[in-house]
Amino acid sequence: MLVTRGACAATLPPVALTIGNFDGVHKGHQAILDRLRRAADARSLVACVLTFEPHPREFFSPQSAPTRLTSLREKLELLGEKGIARIHVQRFTRNFASIAAEAFVEQVICRTLNARWILIGDDFRFGNGRAGDVHLLRALGARHDFEVETVQTVEQAGKRVSSSSVREALSLGEIARAQALLGRPYSISGRVVQGNRVGRALGYATANIQLQHNRPPLMGIYAVRVHGLRAEDGRPRPAHDGVASLGVRPTIDSAGQAVLEVHLFDFAGELYRSHLRVDFLHKIRDEQKFPDLESLRTQIARDCEAARAYLKDH
């Protein structure tokens, strides 16, 4: 998988292109990616995704923008797993937002990406003030020699599959519904960083996973499965079961910043600086504040028991 940015002056092969934020890479996105790959193969083109960083809504209204389902790294990994050969990350700035619709097509779609076939949703808008639409894109395609195809939204149980529907399911603790919308368990990836060792003092050592954003789409205590573990000789180890706390730790800390801590069952080894992926499989309970650390220790034991029982049955 090739990741490009900026003007890309180097000559690269022409592409079959789709454009979007692809936050979460859910089943609706996956249908688009499947169609993109088939079209690229049939036309001897490179399957390419154009995405934006930051999300345009984060740029224009950072306080009201929806929380992200995936970091940029997670999104790139998921797109690569779906067979996308090239991803172009367009930095979303004020200058970029001011580009007129026709200039966007000429400068980015044609000159930078050399697109010969484009797949978009029928509600796709582009350019300054969202002035461009499907009709304009088709007209420009006739001028610049690229085809345009639209794709219908994917529905599940009569409802549109979207990043918003995944966020809603996660916020409500409906992990199975989120997994059905994603086609896989919801996960968070990150590097293990130094913690305050409170978990170790309580008898439950935890790996503190660095979060890329301060507003995760779910909070609480979960049964999890962790990927990315390695043996001392560097060889990959199998996925490992555990229990995770994702929240602001009200019993321990008053800073109010979200922290992801994972306790791995029956595990011995060094995890510091490892890059791990945590799959959230089942919600055990909401986060709560306890009167003292002994009460917290008692509840952690119950959480571990509940997580073990769920994972054993699933």
C-alpha positions as a printed Julia matrix, in Angstrom:
314×3 Matrix{Float64}:
   0.0     0.0     0.0
   1.31    3.42   -1.01
   0.42    6.47    1.1
   0.9     9.81   -0.67
   0.47   13.4     0.43
   0.77   16.85   -1.07
   1.26   17.55   -4.77
   2.9    14.18   -5.63
   5.12   15.51   -8.38
   6.41   11.98   -9.14
   4.68   10.24  -12.02
   2.37    7.55  -10.66
  -0.01    5.2   -12.49
  -3.59    6.37  -13.17
  -6.16    5.46  -10.57
  -9.72    4.39   -9.97
 -10.72    6.76   -7.17
 -13.18    7.12   -4.36
 -13.32   10.11   -2.02
 -14.37   10.36    1.61
 -13.44   10.38    5.29
 -14.01    6.63    5.76
 -14.14    6.97    9.54
 -14.5     3.46   10.95
 -14.36    1.73    7.54
 -17.77    0.17    8.23
 -19.82   -2.13    5.98
 -21.07    0.77    3.89
 -17.5     1.85    3.23
 -16.52   -1.74    2.55
 -19.14   -2.03   -0.2
 -17.63    1.08   -1.84
 -14.12   -0.33   -1.54
 -15.17   -3.67   -3.03
 -16.7    -1.92   -6.05
 -13.63    0.3    -6.38
 -11.28   -2.69   -6.47
 -13.36   -4.51   -9.07
 -13.51   -1.43  -11.29
  -9.77   -0.83  -10.93
  -8.96   -4.43  -11.86
 -11.28   -4.35  -14.88
  -9.64   -1.16  -16.18
  -6.02   -1.93  -15.2
  -6.01    1.03  -12.8
  -4.73    1.44   -9.25
  -7.44    1.39   -6.55
  -7.05    4.7    -4.7
  -8.82    6.41   -1.79
  -8.64   10.18   -1.28
  -9.22   11.05    2.37
  -8.77   14.16    4.5
  -6.84   15.03    7.64
  -8.22   16.49    9.81
 -11.87   15.67    9.17
 -13.46   18.8     7.62
 -15.96   19.03   10.49
 -13.07   18.99   12.97
 -11.5    21.84   11.05
 -14.61   24.04   10.85
 -16.22   23.2    14.25
 -13.77   21.36   16.5
 -16.0    21.61   19.57
 -19.08   20.1    17.91
 -17.41   17.66   15.53
 -18.28   13.98   16.14
 -15.73   11.88   17.95
 -13.56    9.77   15.67
 -14.01    6.03   15.36
 -10.49    5.58   13.99
  -7.22    7.45   14.11
  -5.49    8.15   10.81
  -3.15    5.21   11.36
  -6.04    2.85   12.13
  -7.91    4.04    9.05
  -4.9     3.51    6.8
  -4.42   -0.01    8.18
  -8.08   -0.9     7.64
  -8.07    0.47    4.08
  -4.91   -1.5     3.34
  -6.55   -4.69    4.66
  -9.37   -4.11    2.15
  -6.92   -4.23   -0.75
  -6.58   -0.51   -1.47
  -3.27    0.01   -3.26
  -2.93    3.76   -2.77
  -4.26    6.23   -0.21
  -3.82    9.95   -0.74
  -4.07   11.96    2.49
  -5.09   15.51    1.7
  -4.28   17.99    4.45
  -7.49   19.95    5.11
  -6.57   23.59    5.6
  -8.29   26.92    5.12
  -6.58   27.32    1.74
  -7.72   23.89    0.63
 -11.28   24.55    1.82
 -11.4    27.68   -0.35
 -10.57   25.89   -3.61
 -13.41   26.2    -6.14
 -15.08   22.98   -7.28
 -13.59   23.04  -10.8
 -10.11   23.83   -9.45
 -10.39   20.9    -7.02
 -11.1    18.55   -9.92
  -8.3    19.94  -12.07
  -5.63   20.22   -9.36
  -6.33   17.19   -7.15
  -8.38   14.66   -9.07
  -6.69   15.13  -12.44
  -3.21   16.55  -11.88
  -2.27   15.0    -8.53
  -4.11   11.68   -8.73
  -4.57   11.15  -12.48
  -8.02    9.63  -11.92
  -9.66    7.8   -14.82
 -12.69    6.41  -12.97
 -14.4     7.86   -9.87
 -16.89    6.28   -7.48
 -18.94    8.57   -5.2
 -22.2     8.65   -3.29
 -25.14   10.33   -4.97
 -25.06   13.08   -2.3
 -21.37   13.86   -2.81
 -20.46   17.57   -2.65
 -17.08   19.2    -3.16
 -15.27   22.51   -3.54
 -15.65   25.84   -1.78
 -19.08   26.15   -0.21
 -19.82   22.55   -1.3
 -20.77   24.0    -4.68
 -19.83   20.93   -6.71
 -22.17   17.95   -7.09
 -22.49   14.75   -9.13
 -23.77   16.59  -12.2
 -20.81   18.98  -12.25
 -18.36   16.12  -11.68
 -19.8    14.21  -14.65
 -19.57   17.3   -16.84
 -15.94   17.8   -15.81
 -15.3    14.11  -16.39
 -16.33   14.49  -20.01
 -13.87   17.38  -20.32
 -10.96   15.7   -18.49
 -11.52   12.12  -19.62
 -12.68   10.29  -16.5
 -15.83    8.26  -15.78
 -18.11    8.82  -12.78
 -20.21    6.16  -11.08
 -22.47    6.63   -8.06
 -23.11    4.07   -5.34
 -26.2     3.61   -3.21
 -26.03    3.58    0.58
 -25.89    0.22    2.35
 -28.71   -0.63    4.75
 -28.92   -3.09    7.61
 -32.22   -3.96    9.29
 -33.81   -1.2     7.2
 -31.44    1.51    8.42
 -28.52    3.2     6.68
 -25.09    1.97    7.74
 -23.05    5.04    8.66
 -20.29    6.21   10.95
 -22.97    7.98   13.0
 -24.89    4.72   13.54
 -21.69    3.02   14.74
 -21.0     5.89   17.16
 -24.55    5.66   18.48
 -24.26    1.92   19.1
 -20.94    2.3    20.89
 -22.15    5.18   23.06
 -25.14    3.08   24.15
 -22.94    0.09   24.98
 -24.5    -1.95   22.15
 -21.23   -3.64   21.2
 -22.86   -6.44   19.17
 -24.76   -3.91   17.04
 -21.59   -1.9    16.44
 -19.79   -5.09   15.44
 -22.57   -5.94   12.98
 -22.3    -2.48   11.39
 -18.51   -2.7    11.18
 -18.26   -6.33   10.14
 -15.62   -6.81   12.86
 -15.14   -5.95   16.55
 -14.65   -2.28   17.31
 -11.03   -1.71   18.26
  -8.6     0.96   19.43
  -4.89    0.73   18.63
  -2.04    2.53   20.3
   1.35    2.36   21.91
   1.75    1.26   25.53
   2.95    4.23   27.57
   4.04    4.73   31.15
   1.18    4.84   33.65
   0.94    5.73   37.33
   1.12    2.05   38.39
  -2.06    2.24   40.48
  -3.34   -0.96   38.87
  -0.14   -2.79   39.78
  -0.46   -1.58   43.39
  -4.0    -2.96   43.47
  -2.82   -6.33   42.19
  -4.02   -5.84   38.6
  -1.17   -4.6    36.41
  -2.42   -2.75   33.33
  -1.09   -1.69   29.96
  -1.88    1.99   29.35
  -2.74    2.45   25.66
  -2.02    5.91   24.28
  -5.21    7.42   22.83
  -4.95    9.57   19.72
  -8.06   11.58   20.64
  -9.46   12.75   23.96
 -13.06   11.81   23.16
 -13.35    8.07   22.54
 -16.73    6.91   21.17
 -17.31    4.5    24.08
 -16.66    4.51   27.83
 -16.86    1.92   30.56
 -15.49   -1.51   31.48
 -15.22   -4.17   28.76
 -14.21   -7.74   28.04
 -11.5    -7.42   25.39
  -9.1    -9.37   23.21
  -5.65   -7.86   22.61
  -3.55   -8.29   19.47
   0.05   -7.34   18.74
   1.77   -9.08   21.64
   5.27  -10.39   20.98
   7.53  -12.89   22.7
  10.96  -11.92   24.0
  12.54  -13.06   20.73
  10.21  -10.78   18.75
   7.92  -13.46   17.39
   4.17  -12.68   17.36
   2.12  -14.12   20.2
  -1.54  -15.18   19.94
  -4.29  -12.73   20.85
  -4.79  -12.5    24.6
  -7.97  -12.05   26.65
  -8.39   -9.35   29.23
 -10.53   -6.63   30.75
 -10.28   -2.95   29.84
 -11.27    0.29   31.49
 -11.86    3.22   29.17
 -12.76    6.44   30.93
 -11.6     9.28   33.16
 -10.86    7.14   36.27
 -12.92    9.21   38.74
 -11.71    7.25   41.79
  -8.04    7.93   41.0
  -7.76   11.09   38.92
  -9.63   14.4    38.77
  -8.06   15.58   35.49
 -11.01   14.32   33.43
  -8.9    13.0    30.55
  -9.84    9.65   29.01
  -7.44    6.75   29.61
  -7.49    3.21   28.19
  -6.09    0.62   30.62
  -6.0    -3.09   29.84
  -5.39   -5.92   32.28
  -4.31   -9.11   30.5
  -5.34  -12.34   32.19
  -2.52  -14.65   33.32
   0.1   -12.68   31.42
   3.76  -12.16   32.25
   5.99  -10.04   30.05
   7.05   -6.51   29.15
   4.55   -4.45   27.16
   6.0    -0.95   27.43
   6.24    0.72   23.99
   4.45   -2.19   22.28
   1.81   -1.21   19.7
  -1.36   -3.11   20.58
  -4.87   -3.42   19.17
  -7.69   -3.81   21.68
 -10.9    -5.44   20.4
 -13.95   -4.48   22.5
 -16.19   -7.55   22.7
 -18.69   -6.94   25.51
 -19.59   -4.13   27.9
 -19.57   -5.14   31.55
 -20.63   -1.88   33.19
 -20.37    1.89   33.15
 -17.47    3.64   34.82
 -18.18    4.74   38.39
 -16.5     6.46   41.31
 -15.71    4.39   44.42
 -15.26    5.72   47.97
 -11.78    4.21   48.34
  -9.18    2.06   46.58
 -10.19   -1.09   48.45
 -13.72   -0.81   47.04
 -12.19   -0.31   43.59
 -10.02   -3.42   44.05
 -13.09   -5.47   44.95
 -14.95   -4.25   41.87
 -11.97   -4.96   39.58
 -12.01   -8.57   40.8
 -15.71   -8.79   39.89
 -15.03   -7.21   36.49
 -12.3    -9.76   35.78
 -14.62  -12.57   36.73
 -17.37  -11.23   34.46
 -14.98  -10.75   31.54
 -13.51  -14.25   31.91
 -17.0   -15.75   31.97
 -18.08  -13.88   28.83
 -14.91  -14.69   26.9
 -15.1   -18.36   27.88
 -18.64  -18.57   26.45
 -17.75  -16.59   23.31
